[in-house]
Amino acid sequence: MVDVLLGLQWGDEGKGKIVDFLAPNYDVVARFQGGPNAGHTLNIEGKRIVLRTIPSGVFCERPCNLIGNGVVIDPIEFLKEAKELEAIGINLRKKLKISQKAHLIVPTHRLLDAASEAAKGEEKIGSTLKGIGPAYMDKTGRNGLRVGDLQSPDLKVKFEQLKKKHLELLSLYNYAGDSGELEKKWFEAADYIRSLDIVSGEYFINEKLREGKLVLAEGAQGSMLDIDFGTYPFVTSSNTISAAACTGLGIPPTAIRDVMGIIKAYCTRVGGGPFPTELTDATGEDLRKAGHEFGAVTGRPRRCGWLDLVAVNYTIMLNGVTKLIVTKADVLNIFDEVKVCESYTIGSDEHKSIPFDITAAPIVPNYTTLKGWKTDHAMKTAADLPASLNDFMQYVHDKTNVGVSIVSIGAGRDQLVTF
């Protein structure tokens, strides 16, 4: 029994908080793709914590946590994150397992990322420059280092071989950079990872399933950033849809029960790329301020816009979503009216599907206007929700044919309303 939880937009939908809320119901929480470019923000007892690689179930007593083979790990970033958690009493040696087949980011991956982005000139995709793309390229190019290699006596030989290849590529970019200081930190961090429980992830998780255990598969980023189905080329380097849970953990499709898709009540995007409902006016700025829309990892201000149901219906289809979760409904509390995009006008035609090249022609979003739910009273249960917010949820259900199971009306763990 595997339930998959993932974002249906361009990331930053609030996955970490939802995983933290749901985790006590599961025996294993497993990350299945992405790397330290994706930050999951949680509010634990009033303290803001950002998880980049470690699954969001580490704060709960029941579940074990697994970093699956589909994840790419930067040992330096991982060690920083681990030390932050250990400082507040989280015992990762007890709580965390790492798949030996997960790939590693090395310092020269970061240099390659920066060189590649610089070479794009004005066509930058908005990379976080964390080395994610080059690490996935080495994975598919069959050159990568994996967590299991950390236990090999030939680790340094393999590391130097990969570094040599990277330096040759950097010379083609005519890009100068020094990874010497980071290399020392990398090997120190690698020693720490070796001290954790490195497992054969696919055998581990399938054994848990045979024992009847419940697994929550945690995705990173959002479905509109999927390497195959997102707004290419402004996408991430991995598959972010539900199918990636199978390849990123080593489980069969028949193991999946529910797919829970998360959307914000509006849209945000970080970095470059098309964004049909983007608001570049005062309304967009109001959304950014009210929603505190700044990247959890990069700190970059997020682009903001109205909810785009063309994109949401597309990602619901791709993922086979069975339950919808709506976050940040409280942010829209400042508006008398809210808008939702139901279709696009491209040229003279109306479309309810995502075009092959979403950057090829101007897209005009067609909006439906709904009454806002400006309210002063505390919202803690479904009965507390104002009628206009319930109408909004019903509208989303009618337009997507998927029921809303949870709505978030604040940052805290206790500010989630279930249906």
N, C-alpha and C positions, 0 to 999 in steps of 0.2 A: 504494500500500500504506500505509494509515493504521491504526495501532493506537491505540485509545482507552484511556486509563487514568483511572479515576475512583473516587470513594468511594461505598460502598453504604449508609452509615449517615447520621449527622447531621454529617458532617465530622470532621476531626482523625484520620483513619484512618492517616496516615503517608504520604501521596501523594508529598511532596517527596523523601523518602529513596528511595522506589521509583523515581521518575523519574530521580534522580541515578544509581541503580544501572543502570537500563536504557538511559540516554541514549547511551552509547558505541556501541550497536547501531543508532543512527538517524542520519539526515542532518539532520533538522529536529525540534526540540521546540517545540510550539506550544500556548500557552494559549488556550482558546476561550471562556471566560466568567468572570464574577466580577470582583472588584476587590480593593482593599487591605483589605477586611474578612476575607479568607482568607489565613492565614499557613501557608506550607509550611516546616517545620523540617528542616534538614539538619545533620548532624554531619560537618564537613569537617576532617580532621586534628586532631580533638579540640576544634574550635571550633564552637559552636552558632551557626548562621546561619538567619535567618528571611527567606524570600522572600515578598513580598506580591503583587506584580504580575508580576515578571520570571520567565520560565519556569525550571524547576529544572535545565535542561540547561546552564546557563552555566558550570558548573565543569568540564565535559568538553571535550576538544579537538575532537572530531569534529562534533557537531551545530551547525547554526545555530539560533537561537532566534527565535521569532515571537510577538508579542503580537497576537492576532487581533482581528477587528472586534467579536466578542461580549464583549470585556472593557471595563470602564469604568476609566479611569485618572485618578487624582488627581495632577496634576503635582508638587505639594508632597511628597506621600508617595513618589512615584516618584523624585524627586531624592534624598531621604534614602536610599532603598534603593540607588540607583545609586552614590552616594558611598561607602557602606559596601562595596560590591563593588569599586569602583575602588581603595579603600584596601588591599585584599588582592590587587591585581594583575589583576582581571578587566577586560578591555578591551571595554566594551559597544559601542563604535563598530565593533568587529570582530565581536562575537558576537551582536548583537541587531538585529532589524528590528521595526518597529511598523506595524501596519495603519493607513492613513490614515482608515479608517472606524470605528476604535475611538472610543467616546464619552468625553468628558472630564467629570470632577467639578470643579465650581467652588466657591469658598468658601461661597456662599449655599446650595448643596446640603446642606452640613453643618448650617446653621441650620434648614433645612426638616426635616431628619431629626430633629433634637432637638425641634423644635416638634411634629412629628407624634407622636413617641414620648411626649412629655409629655401630649399631648391624650388619649392612650389610658388614662390613669389607672392603675388596677390591672390592666388588660388588656394591659400592655406585651408586645411580642413579643421583647424582648431585642436590639434593634438595636445594632450596634457604633457607630452615630452617625457613620459615615464618609461619609455622603452617597450611599451606593450606591443605595438605593431611589429617592430623588428623581432621581438621574441616569438610571436606567432609565425612570422615569416621563416625563422629558423626551424620552428616546429614542422611546418609543412615542407621546408627544404631539407629536412632530415639531418640538420646540423646541431640541433639544440641540446642543451644540458637539462637533465631532469633531476628531481629531488633525490631519486635513487642513486644518482651519480655522486652525491655528497658522501655516500658511504663507500665509494670506490677508492682504492689506493692510487688510481690513475687520475684523480680529480684534477690536479694541477696541470697535467699534460692535456687533458681534454679542454680545460679552461683556456690554456695558451693557444691551442689549435683554433678555437672559436674566436679568440681575440685577434689572432693573426688574420683570419678571414675578414673580420670587421674592419681592421685597420686598412686592408687593401681596398675595401669598399669606400671607406672614408677618404682615401686618396683620390678616388674617382670623383667624389663630390668636391674635392679640393677644400675639405673641411678640417680645420685644426682643432684638436681638443685633447685634453689629458685626463685619463681615468685612473692615474696612479694612486691618488689618495683614496678614491672610492674602492679600489681593489683591496686594500688592506681592510677596510670596513666590511667589504663583501665576504671575505674569508672568515672574519670574526663572527659575522652574522650567520654564516654557514655552519660554524661550530655550534651555535645555539640551536639551529634547526635540527642538527644531528641529535641533539639531546632530547628532542620531542619524539612522539610515537609516529614513526614513518611506517605506513602499512601498504599492502596491496589493496588499493581503494575499491576496486571492482569486486574482489572476493569479500572484503569486509562488509560492503553494503548489501551484497546479495545474500550473505549469511544472515544479516539482520532481517532481511525480508523473509527468508525461509523460517526464521524464528517468529514471524508474525509481528515484527516491530514496525512502527510507523515512521516514515521518513518525510521530512519537509525539504524539498530542493529549492535552494535560494538562488535566484538569478541576480545578475548585476546589470546596470545600465538600463536600456529600454529597447523594446522591440523595433522601434523605428530607427535604431542604430545597428540593426542586424547586418552583417557583412553581405548577405545575399538579398535580403528583402527590405532593408532600410533605404534611406534617401542617399543612395550611392552617388558619388564617392565620399560623401560626408557621413561616414559611418565608423563604427569601431572595427576591430580586427577579428572579432569572434562572432559566432552565432549566439544571439541573445534570446531566441524564441524557445518554446517549450521542448522542441525536438532536441535541443542541445543538452537537456538534462540527461538524456539517454547516453549520448556520446561523452558528455562531461563527467559522468559518474560510472558508466559501465553497467547500466540497467536496461532491461528490455522495455519497449513501449507498452507492453501489457501490464507493467508494474504501475503505470500512472493511473491514478484515480481522479482527482480534481486538478484543474488548472485555474489558479486564482490570479486574475489580472488586476493590477493596480493602476488607477488613473488619478491625476489631480482633477479638481473641479474646474481647472483651467489648464493651460499648457505652458511649459517652459522648455528652453533649449540652451545649452552651453556651447560656445564655439560657432564655427561657420556652418553653412548649409541652409537649405530651404525651410521656411517656417510660415506656411500660408496664413495663419491667424495671428501672426506677430503684431503687437501693438507698440509702435514707436512714439506714441504720444504720451500725454499726461496720464491717461488711463493705464498704460503699460507701466509707467513709473510707479503709480499707486499700487499696482499689483506686486511689483518688485519689493516695495517697501513693506507692504502689509504681510507678504509671504516670506520676508527675509530671504529673498532669492539670490543667494550667492553660493558658488560651488563649495561643497563640503571638503573637497581635496584641493582645488585650485584657488578658491576664494574669488573667482571671476564672477562678475554680475551675470545672472541668467537673463536671457531674453524671455519676455513674457507675452502671452496672448490668450485669447478665449479658447475654450474647449473645442477640439476638432474631432467631430464624430466620424468624418470620412476616414481619418487615420485610425481612430479607435476601432471602428468596425473592421477595418483591414487587419489590424493586429489580433482582434478577437478571432477572426477567421483563421489566421496563421497558427495561432496557439491552441485553438480548441477550448477557449475559455468557458468555464462552467460557473464561475462566480466572479462578480465584480466587487472591487473595493475602491471607494472614493475617498481621497485624502484632501486635506486643506479646504474643506467646505467652509470653515470659519473665515478664511481669508476673503472670500467673496461677500462677507457680511457687511462690507463697507459700501456696497453698491445698491442703488435703488433698482437697477435692472442688470441682468447678466445676459450675455449672448452665447449662443452655441452654433458652430458651423455645421450645417447638414449636407452641404454639397459645394463643389467648386464650379466656377465658370472659367473655362479655358478657351480663349477665342470667342466663338459665338455659341459654344456648346456647354451644357451642364453635365457634370460628372459626379458620381458618388463612389468612384474608385480612384486609387492612386495611380497616376500615369507612370509609364516606364521611366521617363526622365523628368523628374519633378522640377528640374532646373531649366528645362528647355523653353518654356513659355510662361508669361505672367499668369498667376493664379489669383482669381478673385473669390474670396470665401463668401458663401451665401448664408446669412445668419437668421436664426430664430431668436427673438427676444423674449426672455422670461422675467417674471417678477423676482426681485431680490428678496432676501430673507432677513433684512436688518432687524436685529433683535438684541435686547439688553439682558435677557434672562439666561441663566446658565443652562447649557444643553448637556445632559448626562445620560439620558435614556431616549429611546425612540419616541416616547410620549412627549418629551421636552422639545422635540424639533418643531420649528415653526412650519406652518402649512405650506409656505412657498418652497422651503427646502425639501419637504416631502414630495411636493409636486415636481421639483427638479429631479429627484431620484426616480420618480415614476416615469418622467420624460426620458431619462437615460435608459431605463429598462425597456420602454416601448421602442426606442430607436435602435437598441442593440440586441434585443431579445435575450438578454442575460440579466438575471436578478442581482441587485446590490445586496451584499451580505454584511458589509461593514462600512461605516462612514466615520471619518476622522474629523473632529471638531475642535482640535487643539493639539499642542505639542506633546502633552504628557501621556503616559501609559493609560491613565484613567479617562482619557478623552476620546475614547473610541466607542461608538454606538453600534451594536450588533442587531441584525434583523433575523 
